[in-house]
Amino acid sequence: MLRGLVLLLLLANLGFWAWTQGQLDGIVGVRAQGDREPERLARQVRPEAVRLLPAGAASAPAPTGGEAVLACLEAGPYTPAQVGAAEAALQSALPPGSWTNVRTEVPAVWMVYMGRYPNREGLQKKEDELKRMKVPYEELRNAPEFEVGLSLGRFDDKTAAERALAELTQRGVRTARVAQLSAPGVSHMLRIPRADDALWAQVMALKSDAFAGKPFGSCPR
């Protein structure tokens, strides 16, 4: 029995040695060398076809039959005063018809407003009062006409703002009023709906003050 055990160990050692030399890869199905270089590189299919995609192209359908990947790019929003210069920059740099101006009507913004306060001490006192009443608020910024002041809610129409003011008054809020934060207007987005690699490179190379610090990026989904 001891002789048989020794023979079995000898055969096991010979089998292990043969496997480490790669002689049994096709039999046991487990490679002795693992998935390492250069074997993995040798199995690559057309590695030269691999390329980086522009931003936004990852969400596009996979190309078939050699079709180029197309990305949607967008810059903005621009005011009516800004968009003319931005359009002129695109007209001089990109092929005709490769981009479009997307015009959007922007409604007025109304709010329930408290202020203006003479200093930040007065503002802090009002904030403490609203916190005790558990009334949400936000300090207004980038709105010189209403600073230093607070907004207790923003709304798309005056009627909704007046309804919110009535509810706040019932909760004990005093000195608040309805005010128009911004007038209705128009917003413009410059969109390149189908940018291939060449067009994408042209767009990324654009460095013009005409774009008002609003560079092109991926279109929102």
Secondary structure, DSSP 8 states (H G I E B T S, - for coil): -HHHHHHHHHHHHHHHHHHHTTTTHHHHSS-TT-S-TTHHHHT-S-GGG-----TTGGGS----TT----EEEEEEEE-HHHHHHHHHHHHHHS-TTS-EEEEEEE--EEEEEEE--SSHHHHHHHHHHHHHHT---EE--S-GGG-SEEEEEEESSHHHHHHHHHHHHHTT--S-EEEEEE--EEEEEEEEEEE-HHHHHHHHT---GGGTT---EE---
